[in-house]
Amino acid sequence: SGTGTNTPRERDGSGTPRPRNNRASKRFGPRPTFWLDVLRPTEDEMKVLARVFGIHQLTTEDILMEEEREKVELFQNYYFVNYRSFEQDKDSEDYMEPVNIYVVVFRDGVLTFHQTMTPHPANVRRRIRQLNDYMSPTADWISYAMIDDVTDVYAPLVSQIEQEVDNIDDNILYMHQNSADSITMDSEQRQNAGSKSGKNQTATTEKEGGPKPTNQGDMGARKAEGELTAGESGGDMLRRVGECRKKVMGLYRLLGNKADVIKGFAKRCNEHWEVAPRSEIGLYLGDIQDHIVTMTGNLSHYESLLSRAHSNYLAQINIRMNERAEQTNDVLGKLTVLGTIVLPMNIVTGMWGMNVWVPGQSAEGNLMWFWCITAGLLAFGLICYFIAKRVYGIV
């Protein structure tokens, strides 16, 4: 028989050699489901696959042109699913970029197409191996498993965004509390200083003993420390809010049409179309739709929280700018008072320093005029200082 071995042939009762049957035993039952996963198909390969499997030209065009709109289309002998995932490699430059996955589902097989490497086919194959002892996967189940695996990959990102949003919201609230505490301490300090400056004895005690200025320095140190902490935690706050909102909008864009696609797919399953899934896939599709709606609602809520946090942070910046402006105005007011006090003194000393006859010049060796002018200037300065402090509260 040309088998290339020395094994003797079996003989029947008449002594005639009977050829040995090396063929595998026939298998009875339904034909097993096939799955062909194609990575970056070329135009020639698509023509061959379309001719062999009877794929419509519109489907071929969508796959080659990388159609981005997610949809489910029913044809004569198959249905076509376009479902979008994203690049999951964090080290890649295309991280979070959309990845189109096209699924062509026949009665006895599935064709999947994608332009980049994606872990979804491997995950579905691993799931099939785990359930191989309990069920025989059909083509409809493979398409459902692919859609379910793509949907599940969004859940960790949504949870990560939730933690980031909570962290941003807490940090901005903490900054707001620090600013409010600083403003409260400043107002209490000014009220205490104003009430105690009205009494001469208390003012003298403060000047001699000095407990209040020490407390004031402590308050200033605490304020500066609080501002430094808030600055350190909020220096990159705008960048964090912007990046988080970018992630939210990217996921929202990827999840936006999925609920409508799954809803339409489940509807066609319930309408019992000729090529629509005939198993209980419609029930599982409803569960996927619930997950998508939940994640979409959460992303919408996170976007509103980030928008509010962004507004609150900008309000904090405006408050700090106003505080800095008030401090600058306070310093300028004190400098103005000082200049107002010193200017008349310069005029008097300038007049007595001129090279002309002035009062007291004839009294040689008598310092009475000098001490009188000096005492008058000091008295004028002290009177102006106490007036500015008690009446106007500038100093």
C-alpha positions in Angstrom: 0.0 0.0 0.0 3.1 2.2 0.0 3.0 3.0 3.6 6.7 2.7 4.0 6.6 0.2 6.9 7.1 -3.5 7.3 3.9 -4.1 9.1 2.2 -7.2 7.7 -1.2 -6.8 6.1 -4.2 -8.3 7.7 -5.9 -11.1 5.8 -9.5 -12.1 5.6 -10.8 -15.7 5.6 -9.9 -16.3 1.9 -6.3 -15.3 2.5 -6.6 -12.1 0.4 -4.6 -9.3 1.9 -6.8 -6.6 3.2 -5.4 -3.0 3.3 -5.1 -1.5 6.7 -7.3 1.5 7.4 -5.2 4.3 8.9 -8.0 6.9 8.6 -9.4 8.5 11.7 -12.8 7.4 12.7 -15.7 9.4 11.4 -17.2 12.0 13.7 -20.9 12.4 13.8 -22.8 15.5 14.9 -22.8 19.2 14.1 -19.9 20.7 12.3 -17.4 22.4 14.8 -17.3 26.2 14.8 -14.3 27.8 13.1 -12.7 31.1 14.0 -10.3 33.0 11.7 -8.5 36.0 13.2 -6.9 38.3 10.6 -4.3 41.0 11.5 -3.9 43.8 9.0 -5.5 42.2 6.0 -4.4 43.4 2.6 -6.7 44.2 -0.3 -5.8 40.9 -2.1 -6.4 38.9 1.1 -9.8 40.6 1.5 -10.7 39.7 -2.1 -9.8 36.1 -1.5 -11.7 35.9 1.8 -14.7 37.7 0.3 -14.8 35.2 -2.6 -14.4 32.2 -0.3 -16.9 33.2 2.4 -19.3 35.2 0.3 -18.6 38.5 2.1 -20.5 41.5 0.7 -18.6 44.3 -1.0 -19.8 46.9 1.6 -18.4 44.8 4.4 -15.1 44.5 2.6 -15.0 48.2 2.0 -15.7 49.0 5.7 -12.8 46.7 6.8 -10.3 48.1 4.3 -11.3 51.7 4.8 -11.2 51.2 8.6 -14.8 52.5 9.1 -15.0 54.1 12.6 -18.7 54.2 13.1 -19.8 51.3 15.3 -22.7 49.4 13.9 -24.4 46.0 13.4 -25.5 45.1 9.9 -27.4 42.0 8.7 -26.6 40.4 5.4 -27.9 37.3 3.6 -25.7 34.7 5.1 -23.9 36.6 8.0 -24.1 39.6 10.2 -21.3 42.2 10.6 -20.3 43.9 13.8 -18.0 46.9 14.1 -17.0 47.4 17.7 -14.2 49.8 18.9 -11.6 49.2 21.5 -8.5 51.2 22.3 -4.7 50.8 22.5 -3.9 49.4 25.9 -0.1 49.6 25.9 0.7 52.5 28.3 4.2 52.8 26.9 2.9 53.3 23.4 2.5 56.7 21.8 -1.0 55.6 20.6 -2.2 54.8 24.1 -6.0 55.3 24.4 -6.3 55.7 20.7 -9.3 53.9 19.1 -8.8 50.4 17.7 -11.5 49.1 15.3 -12.4 45.4 15.6 -14.6 43.9 12.8 -16.5 40.7 13.4 -18.2 38.7 10.6 -20.4 36.0 12.0 -21.7 33.1 10.0 -23.8 30.2 11.2 -20.7 27.9 11.6 -17.8 30.3 12.0 -16.5 33.7 12.8 -14.0 36.1 11.0 -12.4 38.9 13.0 -10.3 41.7 11.5 -8.2 44.3 13.2 -5.3 46.6 12.1 -3.2 46.5 15.3 -2.2 44.0 17.9 -4.9 43.7 20.5 -5.3 41.2 23.4 -9.0 40.6 22.9 -8.7 37.5 20.6 -6.3 35.9 23.1 -8.6 36.6 26.0 -11.5 35.1 24.2 -9.5 32.0 23.2 -8.5 31.6 26.9 -12.1 31.9 27.9 -13.1 29.2 25.4 -10.4 26.8 26.7 -11.7 27.4 30.3 -15.3 26.6 29.3 -14.5 23.9 26.8 -15.6 21.1 29.2 -18.9 22.8 29.9 -20.1 24.1 26.6 -19.4 24.0 22.9 -18.9 27.6 21.7 -21.0 28.7 18.8 -20.2 31.5 16.4 -22.8 33.8 18.1 -21.2 33.1 21.5 -17.7 33.9 20.1 -19.0 37.3 18.8 -20.7 37.9 22.2 -17.4 37.0 24.0 -15.5 39.4 21.8 -17.9 42.2 22.5 -18.0 41.4 26.2 -14.2 41.4 26.5 -13.9 44.7 24.7 -16.5 46.2 27.1 -14.9 44.8 30.2 -11.6 46.5 29.4 -13.2 49.9 30.0 -14.1 49.2 33.6 -10.6 49.5 35.2 -10.1 52.8 33.4 -13.4 54.2 34.7 -12.4 53.1 38.3 -9.0 54.8 37.9 -10.7 58.0 36.7 -13.1 57.9 39.7 -10.1 57.7 42.1 -8.3 60.6 40.3 -11.5 62.7 40.3 -12.0 62.2 44.1 -8.3 63.0 44.7 -8.5 66.2 42.7 -11.8 67.3 44.4 -10.3 66.6 47.9 -7.1 68.5 47.1 -9.0 71.6 45.9 -11.3 71.4 48.9 -8.3 71.3 51.2 -6.8 74.3 49.5 -10.1 76.1 50.0 -10.1 75.3 53.7 -6.5 76.5 54.1 -7.4 79.8 52.4 -10.5 80.2 54.5 -8.6 79.5 57.7 -5.9 82.1 56.7 -8.6 84.7 56.0 -10.3 84.0 59.4 -7.0 84.3 61.3 -6.2 87.6 59.5 -9.6 89.1 60.3 -9.3 88.0 64.0 -5.8 89.4 64.2 -6.9 92.8 62.8 -9.9 92.9 65.1 -7.8 92.2 68.2 -5.2 94.7 67.1 -7.8 97.4 66.5 -9.6 96.9 69.8 -6.3 96.9 71.8 -4.8 99.8 70.0 -7.6 102.0 71.3 -6.2 101.8 74.8 -2.9 103.5 75.6 -2.0 101.1 78.4 -2.6 98.0 76.4 -0.7 99.4 73.5 2.2 100.1 75.8 2.1 96.6 77.2 2.1 95.1 73.8 5.1 97.3 72.9 7.0 96.4 76.0 6.1 92.8 76.6 5.7 91.7 73.0 3.4 88.6 73.3 1.1 89.8 70.6 3.7 90.5 68.0 5.1 87.0 68.7 1.6 85.5 68.1 1.3 87.6 65.0 4.6 86.2 63.7 3.4 82.7 64.5 0.2 83.4 62.6 2.2 84.7 59.7 4.4 81.7 59.7 1.4 79.4 59.8 -0.2 81.3 57.0 3.0 81.1 54.9 3.2 77.4 55.7 -0.4 76.9 54.6 0.2 78.8 51.4 3.3 76.8 50.6 1.4 73.5 51.2 -1.5 74.7 49.0 1.0 75.8 46.3 2.8 72.5 46.4 -0.4 70.5 46.1 -2.0 72.9 43.5 0.9 73.8 41.4 0.1 71.2 38.8 -3.6 71.1 39.5 -4.7 72.6 36.2 -2.6 70.1 34.4 -4.1 67.2 36.4 -7.6 68.5 35.8 -6.9 68.9 32.1 -5.4 65.4 31.7 -8.2 63.8 33.6 -10.9 65.6 31.6 -9.1 64.5 28.4 -9.3 60.9 29.6 -12.9 61.2 30.5 -13.8 62.7 27.1 -11.8 60.1 25.3 -13.6 57.2 27.1 -16.9 59.0 26.7 -16.2 59.2 22.9 -15.4 55.5 22.8 -18.4 54.5 24.8 -20.8 56.9 23.3 -22.3 54.8 20.5 -21.9 51.4 22.1 -25.1 51.4 24.0 -27.1 52.1 20.8 -25.2 49.4 18.9 -25.9 46.8 21.6 -29.5 47.9 21.9 -30.1 47.5 18.1 -28.2 44.2 18.1 -30.4 42.8 20.9 -33.5 44.1 19.2 -32.7 42.3 16.0 -32.0 39.1 18.0 -35.4 39.3 19.6 -37.0 39.9 16.1 -35.8 36.5 15.0 -34.1 37.5 11.8 -32.8 34.7 9.6 -29.1 35.5 10.3 -29.5 37.0 13.8 -28.2 34.9 16.8 -30.7 32.2 17.7 -29.4 31.4 21.1 -29.7 33.3 24.4 -27.2 35.9 23.3 -29.9 38.6 23.5 -30.0 38.2 27.3 -26.2 38.6 27.6 -26.3 41.6 25.3 -28.7 43.2 27.7 -26.2 42.8 30.5 -23.5 44.4 28.3 -25.8 47.3 27.6 -26.4 47.8 31.3 -22.6 48.0 31.9 -22.1 50.5 29.1 -25.0 52.7 30.3 -23.6 52.6 33.9 -20.0 53.5 32.8 -21.4 56.3 30.5 -23.4 57.8 33.3 -20.4 57.6 35.6 -18.2 59.4 33.1 -20.8 62.1 32.7 -20.9 62.6 36.4 -17.1 62.7 36.6 -17.0 65.4 33.9 -19.4 67.6 35.9 -17.2 67.1 39.0 -14.1 68.0 37.1 -15.8 71.1 35.6 -16.8 72.2 39.1 -13.3 71.5 40.5 -11.8 73.5 37.7 -14.1 76.5 38.5 -13.3 76.2 42.2 -9.6 76.1 41.5 -9.8 79.2 39.3 -11.8 80.9 42.1 -9.0 80.0 44.5 -6.5 81.6 42.2 -8.6 84.8 42.1 -8.9 84.9 45.8 -5.1 84.5 46.2 -4.5 87.3 43.7 -6.9 89.5 45.7 -5.1 88.7 48.9 -1.8 89.6 47.3 -3.2 92.8 46.0 -4.5 93.7 49.5 -1.1 93.0 51.0 0.6 95.1 48.4 -1.9 98.0 49.0 -1.2 97.7 52.8 2.5 98.0 52.3 2.1 100.9 49.9 -0.1 102.6 52.4 2.5 102.3 55.1 5.2 103.6 52.8 2.9 106.5 52.0 2.5 107.4 55.6 6.2 107.1 56.2 6.9 109.4 53.3 4.3 111.9 54.5 6.0 112.0 57.9 9.5 112.3 56.6 8.9 114.9 53.9 8.2 117.9 56.3 11.3 116.9 58.3 13.4 117.1 55.1 12.0 120.5 54.3 12.8 121.9 57.8 16.3 120.4 57.8 16.9 121.6 54.3 15.9 125.1 55.1 18.3 125.3 58.1 21.0 123.8 55.9 21.0 126.6 53.3 23.9 129.0 53.0 21.9 132.0 54.1 21.0 133.6 57.4 18.6 131.5 59.4 17.2 132.0 63.0 19.7 131.1 65.7 22.7 131.5 63.5 24.0 134.5 65.5 24.1 132.4 68.7 27.5 130.8 68.3 28.2 127.9 70.6 24.6 127.6 71.8 22.9 124.3 71.0 19.4 125.4 72.1 18.2 125.9 68.5 19.5 122.5 67.5 17.9 120.7 70.3 14.6 122.6 69.8 14.5 121.8 66.1 15.4 118.1 66.8 12.7 117.8 69.5 10.2 119.5 67.3 10.9 117.1 64.4 10.6 114.1 66.7 7.4 115.3 68.2 6.0 116.0 64.8 6.9 112.4 63.7 5.4 110.8 66.8 2.2 112.8 66.6 1.8 111.9 62.9 2.5 108.2 63.7 -0.1 108.0 66.5 -2.7 109.8 64.4 -2.1 107.4 61.5 -2.3 104.4 63.9 -5.3 105.4 66.0 -7.5 107.4 63.7 -6.8 105.8 60.3 -5.5 102.4 61.4 -2.9 102.4 58.6 0.2 101.6 60.6 
